[in-house]
Amino acid sequence: MKQHNINTYSNSTIRRYNLKDAAKYLGLEPSYLYQLNSKNSITYYRPNNGKVYYLESDLDNWLNRNLIQSTEEVSMMYSQHNKQVRLI
């Protein structure tokens, strides 16, 4: 997978991917990723109407969307909320 470094800030490298490599990173077909672009369902960049590229951090954010919490996590949040309500 080709990674292109575009900037470095405080010892961390920002990585960008072309469409093919971004699709591979996400485990998708390039044609499906292109559909997501067309629907503006994923963040991408096209400087000066040139080639499309994706930042790794944006791809990670897309992968981590729609969190489904475990039953235990929901119970803990419910308990904490009830404790706060009782204090008021």
N, C-alpha and C positions, 0 to 999 in steps of 0.2 A: 504494500500500500504506500503510495507516494505521499509524503508529508512535506509541505512547504512552510518554512519559517518566515513569518512576515514581520514580527516585532518581538522584542524581548523586554519584559518589564520585571524588575526585582527578581531576577533569577528564574523566572518562569517563561516558557516559550509558548507563544500563541501559534497554533497549527491551523492550517487551512487545507481543504481538500477539494479536488475537482468533483464533478458529478459522479463519475464512475467510482472513485475511491470513497466518496461520502456514502454512496449506496452500499458499498461493501461494508463500510464501518457500521452502518445501521442494519445490515442484514436484509436489504431490500434489493429489488431489481431496479436498475437505473431508470427504466420506463416509469415505474411507480413513483420514484423520487421526482421525476420530471412532472408527473401529474400533481404531486404535492406542491411543487413550485407554481404550477399554473393556477392552483386554487389558493395560493398564498397561505398554505397550511404549515409551512416550515420556513424558518428564517434563512435567507441566502443573500448573497451579494453579487452585483453585476456592475463593476466599476466601468464608467464610460460606455455602457451598453456592450461590454466585452463578454468574455467567458464568465460563466457562473462559478462561484466558489462558496464554500461553507466553512465556518469556524467550528473547530472541534467542540468548543464550549456550547455553541448553539445546537449542535447535534446531540450533545449530552442532555441539554435541557429538553429537547424534543423527546428523547428516549424516556426521560423521567417525568413526563407529564401524566396527568390523570392517576395520581396516587390512590391506591386502594389500601386502606389501613386494615390491619388485622383486628379481629374481634377484641383482643386484649388491649390494643391501643385505643380503640373506641371506648371501651369500658373505663380505661384510665382517664381519658379526657372527660367522660361523663361524670366520674367521681370527683375530679378536680373542679369541674363546673358547679356541681352540687355543693361542694364545700364553700366555694366563693359566694354562691347565692345565699347560703345560710348565714354568712357573715354580714350580709347587707341588711 
